[in-house]
Amino acid sequence: MVNLLLSLLLEIILRDYAVWVVFLVITVVMIWFLFYQQHQGKQLKGELTELAKIQKRNVEYEFVIKAMRVSVWHVDAKTHTISYEQDFRDKSVNWNQAPEGTEYADAAKLIDPRDSDRVYTALDNICSGRISDYHEIYRVKTPYSARPFYWEESYATVAERDVDGKPTIIVGTSMRIDERKTMEEALVQARNKAEESDRLKSAFIANMSHEIRTPLNAIVGFTSILPDVTDDAERKGLLDLVHENTQKLLRIIDDVVSISKVEAGQDELVMTAFDLNVLLSDLLARYETDLNQGVELTTDFASDMQNVTTDHNRLTEIMKHLLSNAVKFTAQGSIVVGYDQPQAGRIRIWVRDTGKGIAEENRERVFERFYKVDEFIPGAGLGLSVCRTLVQSLGGLLGVESKLGEGSLFWVEIPIL
């Protein structure tokens, strides 16, 4: 009986012990699981936070490249093929791009021939590992546009390498830079204009110094000896020379003032109606006494009376310069002043002479300031430049037809309504 009770007690103890062991094991497992879940939760939370940051960076990254109108592309260095990840370049007009998966050798054919070899060589160098960074500016052909190309700028670098250190993936960006190139061209033109202005200023000072000093020296010299001259004929000759040089000086100053006023916008147009025949006839009368011996001055008007509406003073100034040049450069033969019948509200007035003429290479240059075909002929080289400035202010055109040794025909075409 005692043995039975002892065995039952032992059985109960062993059974409860097993229960406690099982309970303890379950408790330990649950505690471990709770800690594991907490750890996993923290890790997941960190991953979600990092993912949110990555998504934010991706949004910002996409926003930046979209704002900059940039494309992102990759080149497989093994196959030499190009693929585009994102492309926000302006594709509205004149667009030209290699298809996805094109080899960069074929893509380079879309680039202007002046740049294609250079760009291909740079891409080949970075893919082969000879260089680690790439930067090129080039022109892309646009066969369907009046403008044959647009400008593009690209950057690239090695994104991945193999175990030997050779490039496997090249990542790059491209953007159109037409506006920047336009600004650069405008800046270059502004710089050239400033340099030209500086050159013209220097030329102006040098020429004016010479041209003004010449008649002034004559005026001062002749007037200083006048008191010592008693012979009336000699005195008259000196006074004539003083008068001639005074007129030269006045013409030079008038030319400079005319250009300055027109270019500064201070000399406003005064449109009036008048008879062109009267204006030209009055001018001819002024220059008849200045003709070289044997030169005939005639007219060839298209009608007996021609009413025009334009700035009388400016047209008078233009024709004075053209007539003065014709008289100056015509030693024999004739000078003819005329005009053609008006067409479409415009009229062409011309002066034709049988003077020395102008070589083909000098025809356009004669309208430049201070340019003189013959340095031995008096004058500052401003007359025709003044003419062109005045003609342009009237909305007209000025041109010349001439052959060396056969005379010249200067024409002015202006609106008259």
KEMAR-483614 format. One record per residue (C-alpha): x, y, z. Coordinates in steps of 0.5 Angstrom, whole numbers, plus 500, padded with zeros to 3 digits. Layout:
<pts>
XYZ;...
</pts>
This chain:
<pts>
500500500;506505502;509503495;503504491;502511495;509513493;509511486;503515485;506521488;512520484;508520478;504526480;511530481;514528474;507530471;507537474;515537472;513536465;508541465;512546468;518545463;513545457;510552460;517554461;519553454;513556451;514562455;521563453;519562446;514567446;519572450;524570444;518571439;516578442;523580442;524578435;518581432;520588436;526587432;523586425;518591426;524596428;528594421;521594417;520601420;527603418;526600411;520604410;523610412;529609408;524607402;520614403;527617403;528614396;521615394;522623396;529623392;526620386;521625386;526630387;531627382;525627377;523634378;530637377;531633371;524635368;525642370;532642367;529639361;535633361;535626359;538620362;541615358;546609359;551605355;552598355;560598355;560591352;554591347;555599345;548600345;544606348;538606352;534612355;531612362;528618362;527624357;525631358;528634353;524639348;521635343;516639340;520641334;526639330;527633334;532627332;534622337;537615336;532609337;532605344;538600343;542603338;549602338;552609339;556608332;550609329;547614334;553619332;551619325;545623327;550629329;552634325;558632321;563637324;562634331;560627330;567624329;569628336;563625340;564618337;571618339;569621346;564615347;569610345;574612350;570612356;567605354;574602353;576605360;581610357;577616360;573616366;569622364;565625358;563632356;561634349;557640346;555638339;550640333;544635332;542635325;534637323;533635316;526637316;527644319;529651316;535651321;539645319;541643327;540644334;545644340;546639345;550638351;552631354;555629360;557622362;561618367;562610369;557607373;559600374;565596373;567589372;572585377;578587372;576594373;573595366;567599365;560595364;555601365;556608363;551613365;550620362;545626361;544630355;540637354;538642349;542648349;539652343;537658348;544658351;548658344;543664342;545668348;553666347;552668339;549675342;554676347;560675341;556680337;556685342;563684344;565685336;560691336;564694342;570692339;568695332;566701335;572702339;576701332;571706329;572711335;580711334;579711326;574717327;579721332;585719327;581721321;578727324;585730326;588729319;582732315;580738320;588740321;589740313;584745311;585749318;593749317;591752310;586757313;591759318;597760314;594764308;590769313;597770316;600772310;595776307;597783311;603782307;600781300;599788296;598785290;590785289;590779284;595775289;590777295;584775291;587768290;589767297;582769299;579764294;584758297;581761304;574760302;575753299;578750305;573754310;568750305;571743306;572744314;564746314;563740310;567735314;563738321;556738317;557730316;559729323;553732325;549729321;551722322;551724330;544726330;541721326;544715330;542719336;535719334;535727335;534729328;526727327;523726320;519732318;515729312;513734307;510734300;514738294;516737287;522733286;524736279;525743283;529740288;534736283;534742279;536747285;542742287;544742279;545749279;549749285;554744282;555747275;560752277;564746280;565742274;571740271;573743264;569739259;564735263;557736262;551736267;544734265;538731267;533725265;527726269;521721268;516727268;515734268;513734275;514729280;510730287;513726293;512726300;519725304;523729309;526734304;532736308;535729308;533728301;537734299;543732304;543725300;543728293;548733295;553728297;552724291;553730286;559732290;562725289;560725282;563732280;569730284;571724281;569726274;575729270;571728263;565726260;558727263;554727269;547725269;541726274;535723274;529718277;525713274;517712274;515711281;513704283;509701289;509707292;517708292;521712287;529711285;533717284;540716281;546720279;550717273;557719271;563717267;568718272;574713274;569708277;570703282;573696283;568690284;572689291;571696293;563697291;561695298;566698302;565705299;559706304;564705310;566710314;572713313;574709307;577712301;578709294;583714292;587717298;589723294;582725293;580730298;575728303;574725310;571719307;564720311;560722305;557716303;556713310;552719311;548718305;547710307;545713314;540718312;537713306;536708312;532713316;527714310;526707310;530706303;536703300;542706297;546702292;552703286;553700280;560701277;566698273;573701274;575706269;567706266;564711271;559709276;551710277;549711285;542710286;537711292;530708293;525711298;518711299;514717297;507716300;
</pts>
